[in-house]
Amino acid sequence: AGRMIGLIGPDGVGKSTLMAKFIVEHAAALEERAFPFVYLDFDRASLDPMNTVTLLSETARQVGVQFPELAGDLESMRLNMQQASEHSRIEQRSRSSSGGERAGNQGFAAKISYEFMQRISSHSIGARPFLLVLDTFEEVQARGEQAVDAVFSWLSAMAKLRGLRVVIAGRAPSAGQSGVKNRPLGNLGKTAALSLLAKEGLTAVYAARIYERVGGNPLSLRLA
């Protein structure tokens, strides 16, 4: 499903910080170099991995903010999506098997994703990279295999968008999902940890004591 990288590591290791730094730097890029980026944090209750509309609606909203000339068209699409979603859910309730419901979800995800891609492709940004960041993916994994499959089905539909790049950040890889190149992020070594504490204004002696006490987790070091 497109070009996907997984940033894997425990809490506090710096996954979200790394992505936030990149996004902030990109936001300051010159207009002619800017490309659309979307940040979906599954820690937000409004994002439901089982409901593709919530994911694509937020995607369209963020792109509209970045490129105001697309905002009106994308807002209209969001309203149409929400109406179609209600109709789709009514149809799915009439299906007796979970397999039939899953097939319906995948079909609807593909349909609305195609509509979004058509709008993007018709604009000048259609030829630029499109970065999609999925953060706190452990929240999706906690919902079970069906939730993970639903998100990856949506990503598969979105993969037809030229230039799509996906970054998935979580505590553990998603089992059974091919195509994701996982990049584990671990704790800092002693040299890097002491350098971080030095930048925070700590003396070498005090920094060494903190490292011995809390180890190399970046968040723990900053909070110590």
C-alpha beads as a LAMMPS data file, in Angstrom:
LAMMPS data file: protein, C-alpha beads

224 atoms
223 bonds

1 atom types
1 bond types

-500.0 500.0 xlo xhi
-500.0 500.0 ylo yhi
-500.0 500.0 zlo zhi

Masses

1 110.0

Atoms # bond

1 1 1 0.000 0.000 0.000
2 1 1 2.258 2.750 -1.247
3 1 1 5.624 3.627 0.266
4 1 1 5.379 3.126 4.015
5 1 1 7.849 3.508 6.865
6 1 1 7.165 2.391 10.414
7 1 1 8.785 4.248 13.320
8 1 1 8.744 1.720 16.145
9 1 1 9.708 2.360 19.743
10 1 1 8.548 2.737 23.351
11 1 1 6.903 5.819 24.797
12 1 1 9.220 8.776 25.188
13 1 1 11.786 7.638 22.637
14 1 1 10.993 10.575 20.360
15 1 1 8.735 9.277 17.580
16 1 1 6.217 12.116 17.736
17 1 1 8.935 14.699 18.369
18 1 1 10.810 13.571 15.270
19 1 1 7.717 13.848 13.100
20 1 1 6.668 17.182 14.605
21 1 1 10.117 18.650 13.877
22 1 1 9.865 17.618 10.247
23 1 1 6.340 19.003 9.884
24 1 1 7.250 22.356 11.456
25 1 1 10.273 22.686 9.176
26 1 1 8.178 21.787 6.148
27 1 1 5.485 24.312 7.068
28 1 1 8.086 27.050 6.742
29 1 1 9.098 25.932 3.239
30 1 1 8.652 28.224 0.276
31 1 1 5.234 27.995 -1.357
32 1 1 6.593 26.550 -4.593
33 1 1 8.360 23.781 -2.647
34 1 1 5.539 22.986 -0.237
35 1 1 3.724 19.673 -0.522
36 1 1 0.631 18.467 1.316
37 1 1 1.157 16.701 4.609
38 1 1 -1.446 15.220 6.930
39 1 1 -1.001 14.263 10.592
40 1 1 -3.516 11.800 12.019
41 1 1 -3.100 11.065 15.737
42 1 1 -5.151 8.036 16.764
43 1 1 -5.053 9.249 20.352
44 1 1 -7.839 11.606 19.244
45 1 1 -11.292 10.163 19.889
46 1 1 -12.661 11.764 16.705
47 1 1 -10.541 9.459 14.543
48 1 1 -12.154 6.050 14.269
49 1 1 -10.007 3.453 12.462
50 1 1 -13.153 1.479 11.663
51 1 1 -14.737 4.487 9.962
52 1 1 -12.780 5.585 6.898
53 1 1 -14.824 8.766 6.619
54 1 1 -13.305 10.165 9.832
55 1 1 -9.798 9.594 8.460
56 1 1 -10.400 11.003 5.008
57 1 1 -12.488 13.894 6.327
58 1 1 -9.633 15.027 8.582
59 1 1 -7.184 14.492 5.714
60 1 1 -9.248 16.741 3.446
61 1 1 -9.621 19.374 6.184
62 1 1 -5.865 19.627 6.752
63 1 1 -5.079 19.832 3.037
64 1 1 -7.700 22.573 2.686
65 1 1 -6.011 24.586 5.438
66 1 1 -2.626 24.290 3.740
67 1 1 -3.950 25.090 0.264
68 1 1 -6.862 27.574 0.602
69 1 1 -7.620 27.419 -3.120
70 1 1 -8.782 23.829 -2.550
71 1 1 -10.643 24.473 0.716
72 1 1 -14.119 25.067 -0.755
73 1 1 -14.016 22.010 -2.996
74 1 1 -12.687 19.767 -0.249
75 1 1 -15.234 21.022 2.290
76 1 1 -18.017 20.187 -0.148
77 1 1 -16.545 16.726 -0.557
78 1 1 -16.408 16.265 3.232
79 1 1 -20.121 17.038 3.575
80 1 1 -20.988 14.624 0.772
81 1 1 -18.817 11.945 2.391
82 1 1 -20.575 12.253 5.712
83 1 1 -23.982 11.907 4.071
84 1 1 -22.844 8.916 2.027
85 1 1 -21.346 7.358 5.140
86 1 1 -24.703 7.363 6.905
87 1 1 -26.285 5.631 3.932
88 1 1 -23.422 3.117 3.786
89 1 1 -23.755 2.260 7.485
90 1 1 -27.467 1.586 7.047
91 1 1 -26.676 -0.802 4.206
92 1 1 -23.977 -2.563 6.238
93 1 1 -26.350 -3.203 9.126
94 1 1 -28.451 -5.294 6.759
95 1 1 -25.512 -7.632 6.071
96 1 1 -25.496 -10.678 8.325
97 1 1 -21.807 -11.687 7.985
98 1 1 -18.752 -9.747 9.141
99 1 1 -17.105 -10.678 5.847
100 1 1 -19.840 -8.896 3.917
101 1 1 -19.522 -5.874 6.189
102 1 1 -15.749 -5.793 5.703
103 1 1 -16.139 -5.968 1.931
104 1 1 -18.590 -3.069 2.101
105 1 1 -16.165 -1.016 4.167
106 1 1 -13.358 -1.650 1.685
107 1 1 -15.547 -0.741 -1.272
108 1 1 -16.681 2.502 0.337
109 1 1 -13.105 3.373 1.357
110 1 1 -11.946 2.918 -2.221
111 1 1 -14.809 5.012 -3.604
112 1 1 -14.364 8.072 -1.408
113 1 1 -10.569 7.867 -1.571
114 1 1 -10.768 7.914 -5.361
115 1 1 -12.924 11.046 -5.206
116 1 1 -10.370 12.749 -2.978
117 1 1 -7.492 11.731 -5.247
118 1 1 -9.302 13.106 -8.285
119 1 1 -9.530 16.509 -6.638
120 1 1 -5.871 16.493 -5.624
121 1 1 -4.658 15.253 -9.018
122 1 1 -6.496 18.025 -10.844
123 1 1 -4.553 20.641 -8.851
124 1 1 -0.900 21.615 -9.228
125 1 1 -0.044 19.850 -5.954
126 1 1 -1.047 16.559 -7.550
127 1 1 2.467 16.177 -8.948
128 1 1 4.135 16.802 -5.570
129 1 1 4.859 14.352 -2.750
130 1 1 1.983 13.759 -0.325
131 1 1 3.015 12.874 3.234
132 1 1 0.536 11.015 5.442
133 1 1 1.579 10.510 9.081
134 1 1 -0.285 8.078 11.337
135 1 1 0.744 8.592 14.960
136 1 1 -0.014 6.586 18.122
137 1 1 -0.820 3.544 15.979
138 1 1 -0.861 1.365 19.100
139 1 1 -4.370 2.742 19.684
140 1 1 -5.466 1.115 16.413
141 1 1 -3.726 -2.150 17.309
142 1 1 -5.511 -2.159 20.666
143 1 1 -8.820 -2.244 18.781
144 1 1 -7.860 -5.555 17.201
145 1 1 -6.992 -7.043 13.831
146 1 1 -10.133 -5.767 12.125
147 1 1 -9.280 -2.146 12.976
148 1 1 -5.721 -2.554 11.683
149 1 1 -7.027 -4.162 8.480
150 1 1 -9.487 -1.301 8.001
151 1 1 -6.737 1.317 8.153
152 1 1 -4.492 -0.614 5.781
153 1 1 -7.394 -1.093 3.358
154 1 1 -7.779 2.690 3.313
155 1 1 -4.043 3.125 2.771
156 1 1 -4.223 0.663 -0.104
157 1 1 -6.924 2.773 -1.735
158 1 1 -4.947 5.956 -1.116
159 1 1 -1.800 4.401 -2.600
160 1 1 -3.025 5.300 -6.071
161 1 1 -2.298 8.920 -5.169
162 1 1 0.899 9.789 -6.969
163 1 1 3.688 10.727 -4.595
164 1 1 2.060 9.267 -1.474
165 1 1 4.446 8.578 1.403
166 1 1 3.180 7.081 4.656
167 1 1 4.843 7.160 8.078
168 1 1 3.321 4.994 10.819
169 1 1 4.501 5.557 14.394
170 1 1 3.715 3.108 17.167
171 1 1 5.089 0.898 19.898
172 1 1 5.144 -2.302 17.849
173 1 1 5.004 -3.381 14.188
174 1 1 1.645 -4.408 12.738
175 1 1 1.703 -8.170 12.320
176 1 1 0.762 -9.516 8.905
177 1 1 1.067 -6.176 7.093
178 1 1 3.560 -6.315 4.258
179 1 1 5.078 -3.316 2.572
180 1 1 6.018 -1.444 5.759
181 1 1 9.735 -0.844 6.278
182 1 1 10.096 -0.672 10.029
183 1 1 12.736 1.564 11.605
184 1 1 13.163 0.819 15.328
185 1 1 13.940 3.830 17.526
186 1 1 15.753 2.966 20.750
187 1 1 17.055 4.830 23.743
188 1 1 20.016 7.168 23.420
189 1 1 23.515 5.914 24.113
190 1 1 25.488 7.500 26.920
191 1 1 27.319 10.019 24.707
192 1 1 24.129 11.185 22.985
193 1 1 22.244 11.331 26.297
194 1 1 24.926 13.456 27.950
195 1 1 24.981 15.737 24.909
196 1 1 21.215 16.192 25.177
197 1 1 21.463 17.083 28.867
198 1 1 24.329 19.485 28.172
199 1 1 22.093 21.331 25.704
200 1 1 19.551 21.612 28.518
201 1 1 22.179 23.492 30.532
202 1 1 23.252 20.750 32.941
203 1 1 26.841 20.304 34.100
204 1 1 28.734 17.174 33.033
205 1 1 28.728 15.746 36.568
206 1 1 25.004 16.278 37.113
207 1 1 24.196 14.994 33.614
208 1 1 26.135 11.788 34.296
209 1 1 24.193 11.239 37.532
210 1 1 20.866 11.665 35.724
211 1 1 21.882 9.258 32.965
212 1 1 22.875 6.618 35.515
213 1 1 19.522 7.033 37.235
214 1 1 17.050 7.132 34.326
215 1 1 18.942 5.690 31.338
216 1 1 18.739 6.916 27.755
217 1 1 15.026 7.497 27.215
218 1 1 14.835 11.088 25.853
219 1 1 11.570 11.939 27.594
220 1 1 12.796 10.591 30.943
221 1 1 16.004 12.570 30.584
222 1 1 14.122 15.813 29.980
223 1 1 11.776 15.189 32.908
224 1 1 14.486 14.148 35.374

Bonds

1 1 1 2
2 1 2 3
3 1 3 4
4 1 4 5
5 1 5 6
6 1 6 7
7 1 7 8
8 1 8 9
9 1 9 10
10 1 10 11
11 1 11 12
12 1 12 13
13 1 13 14
14 1 14 15
15 1 15 16
16 1 16 17
17 1 17 18
18 1 18 19
19 1 19 20
20 1 20 21
21 1 21 22
22 1 22 23
23 1 23 24
24 1 24 25
25 1 25 26
26 1 26 27
27 1 27 28
28 1 28 29
29 1 29 30
30 1 30 31
31 1 31 32
32 1 32 33
33 1 33 34
34 1 34 35
35 1 35 36
36 1 36 37
37 1 37 38
38 1 38 39
39 1 39 40
40 1 40 41
41 1 41 42
42 1 42 43
43 1 43 44
44 1 44 45
45 1 45 46
46 1 46 47
47 1 47 48
48 1 48 49
49 1 49 50
50 1 50 51
51 1 51 52
52 1 52 53
53 1 53 54
54 1 54 55
55 1 55 56
56 1 56 57
57 1 57 58
58 1 58 59
59 1 59 60
60 1 60 61
61 1 61 62
62 1 62 63
63 1 63 64
64 1 64 65
65 1 65 66
66 1 66 67
67 1 67 68
68 1 68 69
69 1 69 70
70 1 70 71
71 1 71 72
72 1 72 73
73 1 73 74
74 1 74 75
75 1 75 76
76 1 76 77
77 1 77 78
78 1 78 79
79 1 79 80
80 1 80 81
81 1 81 82
82 1 82 83
83 1 83 84
84 1 84 85
85 1 85 86
86 1 86 87
87 1 87 88
88 1 88 89
89 1 89 90
90 1 90 91
91 1 91 92
92 1 92 93
93 1 93 94
94 1 94 95
95 1 95 96
96 1 96 97
97 1 97 98
98 1 98 99
99 1 99 100
100 1 100 101
101 1 101 102
102 1 102 103
103 1 103 104
104 1 104 105
105 1 105 106
106 1 106 107
107 1 107 108
108 1 108 109
109 1 109 110
110 1 110 111
111 1 111 112
112 1 112 113
113 1 113 114
114 1 114 115
115 1 115 116
116 1 116 117
117 1 117 118
118 1 118 119
119 1 119 120
120 1 120 121
121 1 121 122
122 1 122 123
123 1 123 124
124 1 124 125
125 1 125 126
126 1 126 127
127 1 127 128
128 1 128 129
129 1 129 130
130 1 130 131
131 1 131 132
132 1 132 133
133 1 133 134
134 1 134 135
135 1 135 136
136 1 136 137
137 1 137 138
138 1 138 139
139 1 139 140
140 1 140 141
141 1 141 142
142 1 142 143
143 1 143 144
144 1 144 145
145 1 145 146
146 1 146 147
147 1 147 148
148 1 148 149
149 1 149 150
150 1 150 151
151 1 151 152
152 1 152 153
153 1 153 154
154 1 154 155
155 1 155 156
156 1 156 157
157 1 157 158
158 1 158 159
159 1 159 160
160 1 160 161
161 1 161 162
162 1 162 163
163 1 163 164
164 1 164 165
165 1 165 166
166 1 166 167
167 1 167 168
168 1 168 169
169 1 169 170
170 1 170 171
171 1 171 172
172 1 172 173
173 1 173 174
174 1 174 175
175 1 175 176
176 1 176 177
177 1 177 178
178 1 178 179
179 1 179 180
180 1 180 181
181 1 181 182
182 1 182 183
183 1 183 184
184 1 184 185
185 1 185 186
186 1 186 187
187 1 187 188
188 1 188 189
189 1 189 190
190 1 190 191
191 1 191 192
192 1 192 193
193 1 193 194
194 1 194 195
195 1 195 196
196 1 196 197
197 1 197 198
198 1 198 199
199 1 199 200
200 1 200 201
201 1 201 202
202 1 202 203
203 1 203 204
204 1 204 205
205 1 205 206
206 1 206 207
207 1 207 208
208 1 208 209
209 1 209 210
210 1 210 211
211 1 211 212
212 1 212 213
213 1 213 214
214 1 214 215
215 1 215 216
216 1 216 217
217 1 217 218
218 1 218 219
219 1 219 220
220 1 220 221
221 1 221 222
222 1 222 223
223 1 223 224
